[in-house]
Amino acid sequence: MQQSRRTLVSARLGVEAPDGRWAVFGWGRNIFNKYYWTNTIQTYDTVVRYAGRPAEYGLTVRFKFQ
């Protein structure tokens, strides 16, 4: 079985201090929650499909102690 093409959208947006001491970033992977398969296997009369990861979102906060 052939898999169809797909486009996944990920993004990262944030702010960082001019001196680089702190930063805050919001990020997302597969932000439109596109359903897709990473692999498809056919054996006899059974088809097995492995789904890709769903949408993931997070926040990264960084602070440098000096």
All heavy atoms as a GROMACS GRO file, in nm:
protein
  553
    1MET      N    1   0.083  -0.118   0.000
    1MET     CA    2   0.000   0.000   0.000
    1MET      C    3   0.088   0.125   0.000
    1MET      O    4   0.186   0.130   0.072
    1MET     CB    5  -0.089   0.004   0.122
    1MET     CG    6  -0.183  -0.112   0.135
    1MET     SD    7  -0.305  -0.080   0.260
    1MET     CE    8  -0.436  -0.025   0.156
    2GLN      N    9   0.050   0.221  -0.079
    2GLN     CA   10   0.125   0.344  -0.087
    2GLN      C   11   0.062   0.449   0.003
    2GLN      O   12  -0.060   0.464   0.006
    2GLN     CB   13   0.131   0.394  -0.229
    2GLN     CG   14   0.220   0.514  -0.245
    2GLN     CD   15   0.234   0.553  -0.390
    2GLN    OE1   16   0.179   0.489  -0.478
    2GLN    NE2   17   0.307   0.659  -0.415
    3GLN      N   18   0.145   0.523   0.074
    3GLN     CA   19   0.095   0.629   0.160
    3GLN      C   20   0.082   0.758   0.080
    3GLN      O   21   0.159   0.784  -0.012
    3GLN     CB   22   0.190   0.651   0.277
    3GLN     CG   23   0.199   0.533   0.369
    3GLN     CD   24   0.300   0.558   0.480
    3GLN    OE1   25   0.358   0.663   0.490
    3GLN    NE2   26   0.318   0.458   0.563
    4SER      N   27  -0.016   0.839   0.118
    4SER     CA   28  -0.034   0.967   0.049
    4SER      C   29   0.063   1.070   0.106
    4SER      O   30   0.114   1.056   0.217
    4SER     CB   31  -0.178   1.015   0.066
    4SER     OG   32  -0.206   1.034   0.203
    5ARG      N   33   0.087   1.174   0.030
    5ARG     CA   34   0.175   1.282   0.074
    5ARG      C   35   0.107   1.360   0.186
    5ARG      O   36  -0.015   1.365   0.195
    5ARG     CB   37   0.206   1.376  -0.041
    5ARG     CG   38   0.290   1.312  -0.146
    5ARG     CD   39   0.322   1.410  -0.252
    5ARG     NE   40   0.409   1.350  -0.352
    5ARG     CZ   41   0.464   1.417  -0.449
    5ARG    NH1   42   0.442   1.545  -0.464
    5ARG    NH2   43   0.543   1.354  -0.535
    6ARG      N   44   0.189   1.423   0.266
    6ARG     CA   45   0.134   1.503   0.375
    6ARG      C   46   0.225   1.623   0.403
    6ARG      O   47   0.344   1.619   0.375
    6ARG     CB   48   0.118   1.420   0.501
    6ARG     CG   49   0.251   1.369   0.554
    6ARG     CD   50   0.231   1.281   0.676
    6ARG     NE   51   0.355   1.221   0.717
    6ARG     CZ   52   0.402   1.104   0.679
    6ARG    NH1   53   0.332   1.033   0.592
    6ARG    NH2   54   0.516   1.057   0.722
    7THR      N   55   0.166   1.725   0.459
    7THR     CA   56   0.241   1.842   0.503
    7THR      C   57   0.204   1.868   0.647
    7THR      O   58   0.086   1.887   0.679
    7THR     CB   59   0.206   1.965   0.417
    7THR    OG1   60   0.239   1.937   0.282
    7THR    CG2   61   0.282   2.087   0.464
    8LEU      N   62   0.303   1.868   0.734
    8LEU     CA   63   0.282   1.898   0.875
    8LEU      C   64   0.340   2.036   0.904
    8LEU      O   65   0.447   2.070   0.854
    8LEU     CB   66   0.349   1.794   0.964
    8LEU     CG   67   0.305   1.649   0.940
    8LEU    CD1   68   0.382   1.555   1.032
    8LEU    CD2   69   0.157   1.634   0.964
    9VAL      N   70   0.270   2.114   0.986
    9VAL     CA   71   0.314   2.249   1.017
    9VAL      C   72   0.354   2.256   1.164
    9VAL      O   73   0.275   2.218   1.252
    9VAL     CB   74   0.203   2.351   0.987
    9VAL    CG1   75   0.248   2.492   1.022
    9VAL    CG2   76   0.161   2.343   0.841
   10SER      N   77   0.474   2.304   1.189
   10SER     CA   78   0.523   2.327   1.325
   10SER      C   79   0.568   2.473   1.334
   10SER      O   80   0.602   2.535   1.233
   10SER     CB   81   0.641   2.235   1.356
   10SER     OG   82   0.600   2.100   1.351
   11ALA      N   83   0.567   2.527   1.457
   11ALA     CA   84   0.605   2.667   1.473
   11ALA      C   85   0.664   2.689   1.612
   11ALA      O   86   0.636   2.615   1.705
   11ALA     CB   87   0.484   2.757   1.454
   12ARG      N   88   0.747   2.794   1.622
   12ARG     CA   89   0.802   2.836   1.750
   12ARG      C   90   0.811   2.988   1.748
   12ARG      O   91   0.872   3.047   1.659
   12ARG     CB   92   0.940   2.776   1.773
   12ARG     CG   93   0.995   2.809   1.911
   12ARG     CD   94   1.126   2.740   1.932
   12ARG     NE   95   1.233   2.833   1.897
   12ARG     CZ   96   1.356   2.822   1.944
   12ARG    NH1   97   1.390   2.724   2.022
   12ARG    NH2   98   1.445   2.911   1.909
   13LEU      N   99   0.748   3.051   1.846
   13LEU     CA  100   0.749   3.197   1.858
   13LEU      C  101   0.787   3.233   2.000
   13LEU      O  102   0.747   3.165   2.094
   13LEU     CB  103   0.611   3.255   1.827
   13LEU     CG  104   0.555   3.228   1.688
   13LEU    CD1  105   0.409   3.272   1.681
   13LEU    CD2  106   0.636   3.301   1.584
   14GLY      N  107   0.863   3.342   2.015
   14GLY     CA  108   0.902   3.380   2.150
   14GLY      C  109   0.971   3.513   2.157
   14GLY      O  110   0.987   3.582   2.057
   15VAL      N  111   1.011   3.545   2.279
   15VAL     CA  112   1.085   3.669   2.304
   15VAL      C  113   1.208   3.633   2.387
   15VAL      O  114   1.208   3.538   2.465
   15VAL     CB  115   1.000   3.774   2.378
   15VAL    CG1  116   0.889   3.825   2.290
   15VAL    CG2  117   0.944   3.720   2.507
   16GLU      N  118   1.312   3.714   2.367
   16GLU     CA  119   1.437   3.694   2.440
   16GLU      C  120   1.492   3.829   2.482
   16GLU      O  121   1.481   3.927   2.408
   16GLU     CB  122   1.538   3.621   2.351
   16GLU     CG  123   1.666   3.586   2.420
   16GLU     CD  124   1.757   3.501   2.332
   16GLU    OE1  125   1.717   3.465   2.220
   16GLU    OE2  126   1.868   3.471   2.376
   17ALA      N  127   1.549   3.836   2.600
   17ALA     CA  128   1.608   3.961   2.649
   17ALA      C  129   1.726   3.999   2.560
   17ALA      O  130   1.795   3.911   2.509
   17ALA     CB  131   1.653   3.944   2.793
   18PRO      N  132   1.750   4.128   2.542
   18PRO     CA  133   1.864   4.171   2.458
   18PRO      C  134   1.998   4.115   2.506
   18PRO      O  135   2.086   4.088   2.425
   18PRO     CB  136   1.861   4.323   2.468
   18PRO     CG  137   1.721   4.357   2.504
   18PRO     CD  138   1.671   4.243   2.588
   19ASP      N  139   2.015   4.098   2.638
   19ASP     CA  140   2.140   4.044   2.690
   19ASP      C  141   2.142   3.892   2.695
   19ASP      O  142   2.241   3.831   2.733
   19ASP     CB  143   2.171   4.101   2.828
   19ASP     CG  144   2.066   4.064   2.933
   19ASP    OD1  145   1.968   3.995   2.897
   19ASP    OD2  146   2.083   4.103   3.050
   20GLY      N  147   2.033   3.827   2.657
   20GLY     CA  148   2.026   3.682   2.651
   20GLY      C  149   2.007   3.613   2.785
   20GLY      O  150   2.018   3.491   2.793
   21ARG      N  151   1.976   3.687   2.892
   21ARG     CA  152   1.960   3.625   3.025
   21ARG      C  153   1.833   3.543   3.038
   21ARG      O  154   1.827   3.450   3.117
   21ARG     CB  155   1.962   3.732   3.134
   21ARG     CG  156   2.104   3.779   3.165
   21ARG     CD  157   2.111   3.851   3.292
   21ARG     NE  158   2.091   3.758   3.403
   21ARG     CZ  159   2.088   3.792   3.529
   21ARG    NH1  160   2.103   3.918   3.562
   21ARG    NH2  161   2.070   3.704   3.624
   22TRP      N  162   1.729   3.578   2.966
   22TRP     CA  163   1.604   3.503   2.975
   22TRP      C  164   1.537   3.496   2.839
   22TRP      O  165   1.562   3.578   2.752
   22TRP     CB  166   1.509   3.564   3.079
   22TRP     CG  167   1.469   3.706   3.046
   22TRP    CD1  168   1.532   3.820   3.088
   22TRP    CD2  169   1.361   3.747   2.962
   22TRP    NE1  170   1.469   3.931   3.035
   22TRP    CE2  171   1.362   3.888   2.959
   22TRP    CE3  172   1.263   3.681   2.891
   22TRP    CZ2  173   1.270   3.962   2.886
   22TRP    CZ3  174   1.170   3.755   2.819
   22TRP    CH2  175   1.175   3.894   2.817
   23ALA      N  176   1.451   3.398   2.825
   23ALA     CA  177   1.374   3.381   2.700
   23ALA      C  178   1.248   3.301   2.730
   23ALA      O  179   1.247   3.216   2.820
   23ALA     CB  180   1.457   3.311   2.594
   24VAL      N  181   1.143   3.328   2.655
   24VAL     CA  182   1.017   3.254   2.666
   24VAL      C  183   0.972   3.222   2.524
   24VAL      O  184   0.961   3.312   2.441
   24VAL     CB  185   0.908   3.336   2.739
   24VAL    CG1  186   0.778   3.259   2.745
   24VAL    CG2  187   0.953   3.376   2.879
   25PHE      N  188   0.946   3.094   2.498
   25PHE     CA  189   0.903   3.050   2.365
   25PHE      C  190   0.779   2.962   2.378
   25PHE      O  191   0.774   2.872   2.461
   25PHE     CB  192   1.012   2.967   2.297
   25PHE     CG  193   1.135   3.045   2.264
   25PHE    CD1  194   1.245   3.045   2.348
   25PHE    CD2  195   1.141   3.120   2.148
   25PHE    CE1  196   1.358   3.117   2.319
   25PHE    CE2  197   1.255   3.193   2.118
   25PHE     CZ  198   1.364   3.191   2.203
   26GLY      N  199   0.682   2.986   2.293
   26GLY     CA  200   0.568   2.895   2.276
   26GLY      C  201   0.593   2.817   2.149
   26GLY      O  202   0.643   2.871   2.050
   27TRP      N  203   0.563   2.688   2.149
   27TRP     CA  204   0.590   2.606   2.032
   27TRP      C  205   0.478   2.506   2.010
   27TRP      O  206   0.400   2.475   2.100
   27TRP     CB  207   0.724   2.534   2.044
   27TRP     CG  208   0.739   2.452   2.169
   27TRP    CD1  209   0.793   2.493   2.287
   27TRP    CD2  210   0.697   2.317   2.189
   27TRP    NE1  211   0.787   2.392   2.379
   27TRP    CE2  212   0.728   2.282   2.322
   27TRP    CE3  213   0.636   2.222   2.109
   27TRP    CZ2  214   0.700   2.158   2.375
   27TRP    CZ3  215   0.608   2.098   2.163
   27TRP    CH2  216   0.641   2.066   2.293
   28GLY      N  217   0.471   2.456   1.887
   28GLY     CA  218   0.373   2.354   1.852
   28GLY      C  219   0.423   2.268   1.738
   28GLY      O  220   0.493   2.317   1.649
   29ARG      N  221   0.390   2.141   1.743
   29ARG     CA  222   0.423   2.047   1.636
   29ARG      C  223   0.292   1.993   1.582
   29ARG      O  224   0.202   1.961   1.659
   29ARG     CB  225   0.508   1.932   1.689
   29ARG     CG  226   0.644   1.975   1.735
   29ARG     CD  227   0.728   1.855   1.777
   29ARG     NE  228   0.855   1.899   1.828
   29ARG     CZ  229   0.896   1.879   1.953
   29ARG    NH1  230   0.821   1.813   2.038
   29ARG    NH2  231   1.013   1.924   1.991
   30ASN      N  232   0.283   1.979   1.450
   30ASN     CA  233   0.160   1.935   1.385
   30ASN      C  234   0.044   2.020   1.436
   30ASN      O  235  -0.059   1.969   1.480
   30ASN     CB  236   0.135   1.786   1.411
   30ASN     CG  237   0.023   1.729   1.328
   30ASN    OD1  238  -0.027   1.793   1.236
   30ASN    ND2  239  -0.020   1.609   1.362
   31ILE      N  240   0.058   2.153   1.429
   31ILE     CA  241  -0.035   2.244   1.494
   31ILE      C  242  -0.178   2.239   1.439
   31ILE      O  243  -0.270   2.280   1.507
   31ILE     CB  244   0.018   2.389   1.494
   31ILE    CG1  245   0.036   2.442   1.352
   31ILE    CG2  246   0.147   2.399   1.572
   31ILE    CD1  247   0.081   2.587   1.346
   32PHE      N  248  -0.196   2.187   1.319
   32PHE     CA  249  -0.331   2.174   1.265
   32PHE      C  250  -0.390   2.035   1.291
   32PHE      O  251  -0.496   2.001   1.240
   32PHE     CB  252  -0.334   2.208   1.116
   32PHE     CG  253  -0.293   2.350   1.090
   32PHE    CD1  254  -0.182   2.379   1.014
   32PHE    CD2  255  -0.366   2.455   1.143
   32PHE    CE1  256  -0.143   2.510   0.990
   32PHE    CE2  257  -0.328   2.586   1.120
   32PHE     CZ  258  -0.217   2.614   1.044
   33ASN      N  259  -0.318   1.954   1.372
   33ASN     CA  260  -0.363   1.821   1.413
   33ASN      C  261  -0.398   1.732   1.293
   33ASN      O  262  -0.501   1.666   1.290
   33ASN     CB  263  -0.481   1.829   1.510
   33ASN     CG  264  -0.492   1.704   1.594
   33ASN    OD1  265  -0.396   1.632   1.615
   33ASN    ND2  266  -0.612   1.677   1.640
   34LYS      N  267  -0.310   1.730   1.194
   34LYS     CA  268  -0.329   1.648   1.074
   34LYS      C  269  -0.315   1.500   1.109
   34LYS      O  270  -0.218   1.460   1.172
   34LYS     CB  271  -0.223   1.687   0.970
   34LYS     CG  272  -0.218   1.604   0.848
   34LYS     CD  273  -0.316   1.650   0.746
   34LYS     CE  274  -0.295   1.574   0.617
   34LYS     NZ  275  -0.400   1.599   0.524
   35TYR      N  276  -0.413   1.420   1.072
   35TYR     CA  277  -0.407   1.276   1.094
   35TYR      C  278  -0.331   1.213   0.977
   35TYR      O  279  -0.362   1.240   0.862
   35TYR     CB  280  -0.547   1.216   1.103
   35TYR     CG  281  -0.545   1.067   1.128
   35TYR    CD1  282  -0.526   1.018   1.256
   35TYR    CD2  283  -0.561   0.978   1.024
   35TYR    CE1  284  -0.523   0.882   1.280
   35TYR    CE2  285  -0.557   0.841   1.046
   35TYR     CZ  286  -0.539   0.794   1.174
   35TYR     OH  287  -0.534   0.658   1.197
   36TYR      N  288  -0.231   1.131   1.009
   36TYR     CA  289  -0.150   1.069   0.903
   36TYR      C  290  -0.095   0.937   0.953
   36TYR      O  291  -0.096   0.909   1.073
   36TYR     CB  292  -0.038   1.163   0.859
   36TYR     CG  293   0.065   1.192   0.966
   36TYR    CD1  294   0.184   1.122   0.971
   36TYR    CD2  295   0.042   1.288   1.064
   36TYR    CE1  296   0.279   1.148   1.069
   36TYR    CE2  297   0.135   1.315   1.162
   36TYR     CZ  298   0.253   1.244   1.164
   36TYR     OH  299   0.345   1.269   1.262
   37TRP      N  300  -0.047   0.856   0.860
   37TRP     CA  301   0.015   0.728   0.893
   37TRP      C  302   0.164   0.738   0.871
   37TRP      O  303   0.210   0.797   0.775
   37TRP     CB  304  -0.040   0.617   0.805
   37TRP     CG  305  -0.187   0.603   0.807
   37TRP    CD1  306  -0.271   0.616   0.915
   37TRP    CD2  307  -0.272   0.574   0.697
   37TRP    NE1  308  -0.400   0.596   0.878
   37TRP    CE2  309  -0.404   0.570   0.744
   37TRP    CE3  310  -0.249   0.550   0.563
   37TRP    CZ2  311  -0.512   0.543   0.661
   37TRP    CZ3  312  -0.356   0.522   0.481
   37TRP    CH2  313  -0.486   0.519   0.531
   38THR      N  314   0.239   0.676   0.960
   38THR     CA  315   0.384   0.672   0.941
   38THR      C  316   0.427   0.545   0.870
   38THR      O  317   0.533   0.540   0.811
   38THR     CB  318   0.457   0.679   1.076
   38THR    OG1  319   0.415   0.570   1.157
   38THR    CG2  320   0.427   0.810   1.147
   39ASN      N  321   0.343   0.441   0.876
   39ASN     CA  322   0.377   0.315   0.812
   39ASN      C  323   0.250   0.234   0.788
   39ASN      O  324   0.154   0.244   0.865
   39ASN     CB  325   0.473   0.234   0.900
   39ASN     CG  326   0.543   0.125   0.823
   39ASN    OD1  327   0.528   0.113   0.702
   39ASN    ND2  328   0.620   0.044   0.894
   40THR      N  329   0.247   0.156   0.683
   40THR     CA  330   0.135   0.069   0.651
   40THR      C  331   0.190  -0.068   0.611
   40THR      O  332   0.282  -0.076   0.530
   40THR     CB  333   0.052   0.125   0.533
   40THR    OG1  334   0.012   0.258   0.565
   40THR    CG2  335  -0.070   0.042   0.508
   41ILE      N  336   0.135  -0.171   0.672
   41ILE     CA  337   0.180  -0.307   0.642
   41ILE      C  338   0.058  -0.392   0.608
   41ILE      O  339  -0.043  -0.388   0.677
   41ILE     CB  340   0.252  -0.369   0.764
   41ILE    CG1  341   0.374  -0.285   0.801
   41ILE    CG2  342   0.293  -0.512   0.736
   41ILE    CD1  343   0.435  -0.324   0.933
   42GLN      N  344   0.069  -0.469   0.500
   42GLN     CA  345  -0.039  -0.559   0.462
   42GLN      C  346   0.013  -0.703   0.466
   42GLN      O  347   0.112  -0.736   0.401
   42GLN     CB  348  -0.090  -0.527   0.322
   42GLN     CG  349  -0.206  -0.615   0.281
   42GLN     CD  350  -0.264  -0.575   0.147
   42GLN    OE1  351  -0.214  -0.485   0.081
   42GLN    NE2  352  -0.370  -0.642   0.109
   43THR      N  353  -0.053  -0.786   0.546
   43THR     CA  354  -0.020  -0.928   0.554
   43THR      C  355  -0.147  -1.007   0.535
   43THR      O  356  -0.244  -0.988   0.607
   43THR     CB  357   0.043  -0.962   0.690
   43THR    OG1  358  -0.048  -0.927   0.793
   43THR    CG2  359   0.174  -0.890   0.712
   44TYR      N  360  -0.147  -1.093   0.438
   44TYR     CA  361  -0.264  -1.174   0.402
   44TYR      C  362  -0.386  -1.085   0.386
   44TYR      O  363  -0.390  -1.002   0.297
   44TYR     CB  364  -0.287  -1.285   0.504
   44TYR     CG  365  -0.169  -1.380   0.513
   44TYR    CD1  366  -0.084  -1.376   0.622
   44TYR    CD2  367  -0.141  -1.469   0.411
   44TYR    CE1  368   0.026  -1.459   0.630
   44TYR    CE2  369  -0.031  -1.554   0.417
   44TYR     CZ  370   0.052  -1.548   0.528
   44TYR     OH  371   0.159  -1.631   0.535
   45ASP      N  372  -0.484  -1.095   0.474
   45ASP     CA  373  -0.606  -1.014   0.460
   45ASP      C  374  -0.614  -0.906   0.568
   45ASP      O  375  -0.721  -0.852   0.595
   45ASP     CB  376  -0.730  -1.103   0.464
   45ASP     CG  377  -0.745  -1.177   0.596
   45ASP    OD1  378  -0.648  -1.180   0.673
   45ASP    OD2  379  -0.853  -1.232   0.621
   46THR      N  380  -0.503  -0.872   0.630
   46THR     CA  381  -0.501  -0.771   0.737
   46THR      C  382  -0.413  -0.654   0.696
   46THR      O  383  -0.302  -0.672   0.646
   46THR     CB  384  -0.445  -0.832   0.867
   46THR    OG1  385  -0.523  -0.946   0.901
   46THR    CG2  386  -0.447  -0.733   0.980
   47VAL      N  387  -0.462  -0.533   0.719
   47VAL     CA  388  -0.385  -0.412   0.694
   47VAL      C  389  -0.362  -0.344   0.829
   47VAL      O  390  -0.456  -0.319   0.904
   47VAL     CB  391  -0.458  -0.316   0.599
   47VAL    CG1  392  -0.380  -0.186   0.583
   47VAL    CG2  393  -0.481  -0.382   0.464
   48VAL      N  394  -0.237  -0.316   0.860
   48VAL     CA  395  -0.201  -0.249   0.984
   48VAL      C  396  -0.147  -0.112   0.948
   48VAL      O  397  -0.059  -0.100   0.863
   48VAL     CB  398  -0.094  -0.330   1.062
   48VAL    CG1  399  -0.055  -0.257   1.189
   48VAL    CG2  400  -0.144  -0.469   1.092
   49ARG      N  401  -0.199  -0.008   1.014
   49ARG     CA  402  -0.155   0.129   0.989
   49ARG      C  403  -0.109   0.189   1.121
   49ARG      O  404  -0.177   0.178   1.222
   49ARG     CB  405  -0.269   0.212   0.932
   49ARG     CG  406  -0.312   0.164   0.796
   49ARG     CD  407  -0.428   0.245   0.746
   49ARG     NE  408  -0.467   0.199   0.614
   49ARG     CZ  409  -0.590   0.202   0.567
   49ARG    NH1  410  -0.688   0.251   0.640
   49ARG    NH2  411  -0.616   0.158   0.446
   50TYR      N  412   0.006   0.254   1.118
   50TYR     CA  413   0.060   0.320   1.237
   50TYR      C  414   0.038   0.470   1.224
   50TYR      O  415   0.091   0.534   1.134
   50TYR     CB  416   0.209   0.289   1.252
   50TYR     CG  417   0.236   0.143   1.277
   50TYR    CD1  418   0.263   0.056   1.172
   50TYR    CD2  419   0.231   0.092   1.406
   50TYR    CE1  420   0.286  -0.079   1.195
   50TYR    CE2  421   0.253  -0.043   1.430
   50TYR     CZ  422   0.280  -0.127   1.324
   50TYR     OH  423   0.302  -0.260   1.347
   51ALA      N  424  -0.041   0.524   1.315
   51ALA     CA  425  -0.074   0.667   1.311
   51ALA      C  426   0.043   0.752   1.359
   51ALA      O  427   0.120   0.711   1.446
   51ALA     CB  428  -0.196   0.694   1.398
   52GLY      N  429   0.055   0.871   1.300
   52GLY     CA  430   0.158   0.966   1.342
   52GLY      C  431   0.116   1.037   1.470
   52GLY      O  432   0.005   1.021   1.520
   53ARG      N  433   0.206   1.117   1.522
   53ARG     CA  434   0.180   1.186   1.648
   53ARG      C  435   0.075   1.296   1.629
   53ARG      O  436   0.075   1.367   1.529
   53ARG     CB  437   0.309   1.246   1.700
   53ARG     CG  438   0.411   1.138   1.734
   53ARG     CD  439   0.534   1.196   1.797
   53ARG     NE  440   0.507   1.260   1.924
   53ARG     CZ  441   0.512   1.196   2.042
   53ARG    NH1  442   0.541   1.070   2.048
   53ARG    NH2  443   0.487   1.262   2.153
   54PRO      N  444  -0.012   1.312   1.726
   54PRO     CA  445  -0.112   1.420   1.720
   54PRO      C  446  -0.047   1.555   1.749
   54PRO      O  447   0.074   1.564   1.773
   54PRO     CB  448  -0.210   1.382   1.830
   54PRO     CG  449  -0.127   1.307   1.929
   54PRO     CD  450  -0.026   1.232   1.847
   55ALA      N  451  -0.128   1.660   1.751
   55ALA     CA  452  -0.077   1.794   1.780
   55ALA      C  453  -0.015   1.798   1.920
   55ALA      O  454  -0.066   1.736   2.013
   55ALA     CB  455  -0.190   1.896   1.770
   56GLU      N  456   0.096   1.869   1.931
   56GLU     CA  457   0.164   1.888   2.059
   56GLU      C  458   0.196   2.036   2.074
   56GLU      O  459   0.240   2.100   1.980
   56GLU     CB  460   0.295   1.809   2.063
   56GLU     CG  461   0.278   1.660   2.048
   56GLU     CD  462   0.412   1.589   2.043
   56GLU    OE1  463   0.462   1.553   2.152
   56GLU    OE2  464   0.465   1.573   1.932
   57TYR      N  465   0.173   2.088   2.195
   57TYR     CA  466   0.199   2.229   2.223
   57TYR      C  467   0.278   2.239   2.352
   57TYR      O  468   0.265   2.154   2.440
   57TYR     CB  469   0.068   2.307   2.236
   57TYR     CG  470  -0.021   2.295   2.117
   57TYR    CD1  471  -0.127   2.205   2.115
   57TYR    CD2  472   0.001   2.372   2.004
   57TYR    CE1  473  -0.208   2.192   2.004
   57TYR    CE2  474  -0.080   2.360   1.892
   57TYR     CZ  475  -0.185   2.270   1.894
   57TYR     OH  476  -0.263   2.257   1.783
   58GLY      N  477   0.359   2.343   2.364
   58GLY     CA  478   0.436   2.359   2.486
   58GLY      C  479   0.490   2.499   2.502
   58GLY      O  480   0.476   2.586   2.415
   59LEU      N  481   0.550   2.521   2.617
   59LEU     CA  482   0.610   2.648   2.652
   59LEU      C  483   0.749   2.620   2.706
   59LEU      O  484   0.767   2.534   2.792
   59LEU     CB  485   0.525   2.718   2.758
   59LEU     CG  486   0.569   2.857   2.801
   59LEU    CD1  487   0.548   2.955   2.687
   59LEU    CD2  488   0.489   2.900   2.922
   60THR      N  489   0.847   2.692   2.655
   60THR     CA  490   0.985   2.680   2.702
   60THR      C  491   1.026   2.811   2.767
   60THR      O  492   1.013   2.917   2.705
   60THR     CB  493   1.080   2.647   2.585
   60THR    OG1  494   1.039   2.526   2.525
   60THR    CG2  495   1.223   2.633   2.634
   61VAL      N  496   1.070   2.803   2.891
   61VAL     CA  497   1.116   2.922   2.964
   61VAL      C  498   1.263   2.896   2.999
   61VAL      O  499   1.298   2.792   3.054
   61VAL     CB  500   1.034   2.943   3.092
   61VAL    CG1  501   1.086   3.063   3.168
   61VAL    CG2  502   0.887   2.960   3.059
   62ARG      N  503   1.348   2.995   2.969
   62ARG     CA  504   1.491   2.981   2.994
   62ARG      C  505   1.543   3.101   3.071
   62ARG      O  506   1.507   3.215   3.041
   62ARG     CB  507   1.564   2.969   2.859
   62ARG     CG  508   1.712   2.944   2.874
   62ARG     CD  509   1.780   2.931   2.739
   62ARG     NE  510   1.783   3.064   2.677
   62ARG     CZ  511   1.773   3.083   2.545
   62ARG    NH1  512   1.758   2.982   2.464
   62ARG    NH2  513   1.779   3.204   2.496
   63PHE      N  514   1.622   3.073   3.173
   63PHE     CA  515   1.683   3.180   3.250
   63PHE      C  516   1.826   3.140   3.282
   63PHE      O  517   1.850   3.031   3.330
   63PHE     CB  518   1.605   3.206   3.380
   63PHE     CG  519   1.655   3.324   3.458
   63PHE    CD1  520   1.618   3.451   3.423
   63PHE    CD2  521   1.740   3.306   3.565
   63PHE    CE1  522   1.666   3.561   3.494
   63PHE    CE2  523   1.789   3.414   3.637
   63PHE     CZ  524   1.752   3.542   3.601
   64LYS      N  525   1.920   3.231   3.258
   64LYS     CA  526   2.062   3.204   3.286
   64LYS      C  527   2.102   3.272   3.417
   64LYS      O  528   2.086   3.392   3.434
   64LYS     CB  529   2.151   3.257   3.173
   64LYS     CG  530   2.133   3.186   3.042
   64LYS     CD  531   2.228   3.243   2.938
   64LYS     CE  532   2.205   3.179   2.804
   64LYS     NZ  533   2.290   3.238   2.699
   65PHE      N  534   2.154   3.192   3.510
   65PHE     CA  535   2.205   3.244   3.635
   65PHE      C  536   2.353   3.277   3.617
   65PHE      O  537   2.431   3.193   3.575
   65PHE     CB  538   2.188   3.141   3.747
   65PHE     CG  539   2.045   3.111   3.780
   65PHE    CD1  540   1.980   3.004   3.720
   65PHE    CD2  541   1.976   3.191   3.869
   65PHE    CE1  542   1.848   2.978   3.749
   65PHE    CE2  543   1.844   3.164   3.898
   65PHE     CZ  544   1.779   3.058   3.838
   66GLN      N  545   2.393   3.398   3.652
   66GLN     CA  546   2.534   3.436   3.636
   66GLN      C  547   2.587   3.499   3.760
   66GLN      O  548   2.529   3.563   3.835
   66GLN     CB  549   2.551   3.531   3.519
   66GLN     CG  550   2.517   3.464   3.389
   66GLN     CD  551   2.529   3.559   3.270
   66GLN    OE1  552   2.526   3.680   3.285
   66GLN    NE2  553   2.541   3.502   3.152
   0.00000   0.00000   0.00000
